[in-house]
Amino acid sequence: MPDFQYVEDKEFQLSERVESLRIEGARLYDGTGAPAVADSIVIVQGELIEWAGPADDAPLAGPDDLVLDAAGMSIMPGFIDSHVHLCAEHQRPARFDPMFIDHSELALRVLGNTQQALEAGVTTVIDCGGREYVTMTVRDAINAGIVQGARVLTTGPGITITGGHFNWFAIEADSDTELRKAARTLVKQRADHIKLFGTGGGLTMTSNPARAQYSVEEFQIVIDEAERGGITVTTHVHGTPGIRNAIAAGIHRLEHCQFFNEDGGISFDEDIVRQIVDKRIPVSLGMARRWRTDSSIEEHLTPRQLKQRAIRDERMDVLRRFRTMGVQLIASTDAGMTSTPFNDLPNLMRFLVDSIGMGIPEVIHSVTGRAAAAVRQGDRLGAIQPGKAADLRLVHGDPEVDTSALSAVAQVIRAGVVAGGPTAANGRRGAS
Ligand SMILES: [Zn+2]
């Protein structure tokens, strides 16, 4: 537990802020899913976006504006990775190392992981389960401007059953009273959301991915307590019974959602998917590299994960059907798990464009406007619009011409501060 608490919510930064920054000539993807604006101007004032739109409609530059010539680049909101585990060590089986180092070393690793995300233009990470309250400590230090990193929203530890999935990064809760106590404890520790493990998972051999860990009533206890505290609940769910219980209880988001059955296969349930669509429940994919890349990572996987990997074509079919039926998909990486680093989100997005045919404005929307709305941060994050936080990502080229542009980071700005330095490298002062 942290031995101090910041009560100040307002974010401010150590480094010099660019008071008025004018980014000219980039192709604008605004994070709403709208088609790109070919020639845009984006004006940043302090930590907020002041104006954004077609260059022809823009107000004139002032004499003190710092002007960044972004011709040949694309600009988009800073990405939000909705499913990461900052306490995990992605290069090893995740459950070992982080449990046996002291809190201060773990906090530094967590900070390093947020910086790896930030360098890739992932300006916000949503942590879905870590060791005790270490992620809160790092979140607060970043918000207070003591250190630089991606903005962190976190559950702290998740909630699971005794011996259940992710129990080393969760509060174990089995009864109604224990669930209520666990949820209230997380609210007290100022969790930004709560992660409930609704089924078992591939990493935890004492858990069962096909079966529900909690009943409808048990889900409801946690959701009620979260809503009392003004936060949302997301749930890790693989098997259909867990998905069904979560939806019936009024869950806010679903993670993974693969319809695993007891035989280790997939039983797609169209009726449940219709409920997900009707209730507008976002599905965050939490799609670690083991679901998409070559065989070099297989030595790091558990036997059960290897079995799951064997059915990844079926999982891709599930995603295609989700998309066709109108599910609100959110690309998210499960970074920290099995060989998935914290800068991997652009790679996953390119994979989804290539494999299930998501469009570029659509896949950007899934990690910006939609991801922000899913954690009730849509009023301040996730779109390039006046009044929103100036979390911006400039890349070389146009991702609609070549998807590799999604990864070609030229500049990252978080809350109006150019990440890694106070001023834009090729900026100039004065009206154009
Ligand atoms: Zn996860």
Residues whose N, C-alpha, C, O or C-beta is under 5 A from the ligand:
A	BS01	ZN	C128 D334
